[in-house]
Amino acid sequence: MQVNTEEKKLIEGIVSKDEISFKIFVEKYQTFVLNVCFKFVQDFDDAQDLAQEVFIKVYDSASSFRGEAKISTWLYRISANKSLNYIRSKRKFSFLDRLNSLLNEDGEIQSKATFNATDESTEDLKSNYIYQAIAELSDKQRVAFTLNKLENLSYKEISDVMQLSLSSIESLIHRAKLNLQKSLYVKFKKLN
């Protein structure tokens, strides 16, 4: 079992709906969970909302934690899933918003607005391009890449979080890098 005695007692307390155990657990892991959510959604308010959802899920499903992995691995998995579900639902609404913004009041397509590069510094643009390119990756590639490059998890830890084989993680990260290179080449070429 990878869970230490203190963590095991916290989980047992949460399973028995002990509010003090839950409060201690939240205080211990809230920054961790908030950071994971923020890495995915890139918005502090959304990350705070998602972190609350993660802890609600922990409270409701603590009995399903078997202790075969670290608590941090379990929390990563819950946080990543909550964040990805949020991103998926937001994408649906974002597409409709973009479509509506292209249409004028008569339902005709408006001329496309031009992007003014002087509104942002080149470094801000580069940073935005990188996050856009990461957001365009498939869900599994984005999760694996984010956990490896932004959270500095090893391939083995990512394998535990995503519940995939080590070779699958290696392949996902390799494909993510290739896709990012292609996407960023096109995006950065626009800057020159």
N, C-alpha and C positions, 0 to 999 in steps of 0.2 A: 504494500500500500504506500502511495507516494504522499499521502496527507499526514501532516504532523499531528500530534495529540491536541494541540490548541485549536487547529483548524477543524479537526474531527469533532471536538466539543461544540464549536460554533455551528457546524452543519447539523449536529444532533439537536442543538437548541433551536435552530430554525425549523427543523422538521417538527419539533414539538410546539412550534409557534411561540417560542419565547422571544418577546420583543427586545429584551436587552441583548441577547445573542445576535439578533438581526441587526440591531443598531451598531453593535461593535463590528460586525461583518461589513456593513455599509461603510462605516468610517474607515475601515482598513483598506477597502478595495474601490472606493468611489473615484479617486483620482485615476487609478488604473483603468477602470471601465470608461470613464469620461474620455480619457486619452484615446482609447481604442475606437470609440464611437466617433470622436472628432476626426481621426485619421481617415475614416470612411466618408463622412458627410461634409466635412470642411465648414461647418457652421456650429458655433458654440451653443446657441440656443437649442438647435436640433439635437446636438450631442447630449445636452443636459436632459432633454425629454427622453431620448433613447436610453440614457443611463438609468433613469427612473424605471423605464419599462424592463430593463435588464434585471434590476433588483426585485421588481414585482415577480418576474419569471423565476428568479432564484427562490423567493419566498414561497411561491406556489409549487415549485418542482424540486425542492431540496432533497426530498426523499428519493428522487431518481438518480442523485449523485452517488455513484458506486465507489468512488475513491480510487479508481484504477488510473486516473490521471491527476495531475496537479489541479488545484482549485483555479489557478490562473489560466490553465488550458481550458477548463470548463467555462470560465467567464469569457475568455476570448471567443469561444464558439458561440455562446449566447449573444455576446455583443456584436460579433460579425454578422450573425444571422438577422438580428434586429435591424442593424444598420443597412444590410443589403435589401431586406424587405422594404424598409423606408425608401431607399433609393429607387427601387423598382416602382413603388406606388407614386413617388414624386415624378418619375420619368413620364408616367402616363398623363399626369396633369400638366407637366411641362410641355409635352407635345401638343396638347390641346391649346394651351396658352400661346405657344408659338404660332400655331395655325390661326388662332383668332387675331393675333397681332399682325398677321400678313393680310388679313381681310379688312376692307374698309366697311363702313356702315351698310353699304349696298351689297356686301358679300363679294365684291370684286377684289382681286389680288392687288395689293399696293406694290409700288416699286420697293425693292429691297433696300433697307437702310445700309449705309456704308459704315464700316467700323473706323473710328478715328484713332489711330495709333498714338496720337499726341496726348490723348486723355490719360495714358498710363506710362510709366517709365518702362524702358526695355526690360529691366529685370522683373518688374511686375508682370509684364506680358509673358516672359519666359516661364515664370512660376505658374501663371494661369494656364499656359499651354501644356505644361507638364501635368498639372492636375486634370486638365481636360483629357489629355491622352490616357492617363490612368483610368479616368471615369469611363472611357470608351472601351476598355478591355472587357472581355467576358467576365461574368461574376467570379468564377473560380480563379481565373488568371489575376484579377484585381485583388482578391483576398490573399492569394499566395504571395503576390508581389508586394503588397502592402505590409503583410506580416514579416516578410523577409527584409525588405529594404527600409521601411519606415519604422518598424518595431524591432528590427534586429533579431528576429527569431531564427533559429537554425532550421534546416529542412526537416529534421526529425520532429522538432516542436510544432512546426506547421503541419506535418503529417498527423500529429496527435490532434491538433485543433480542428483540422478539416476532415479528419477520419478518412484519409486517403493514403495509398501506399507512398513510400519514399520516392519511387520512380515516377509516380504521377505528379508529385510536387515538383521534382526536378524538371519534368516536361512542361508543366504549367508555367514555371518561372522562366524557363528558356523561351517559350512561345510568347510570354508577356514582354520579355526584353526585345524580341524581334518585332513584335507589333508596336511597341513604344518607339523603337528606332525609326520604323517606317512613318509612323504618325508624326513624330517630332521633326523628322527631316522635312516633311511637307509644311508643317506649321512654322518652323524656324526659317525656312526658305522665304516665307512671306515677309519676314522682318528685314531681309536684305534687299 
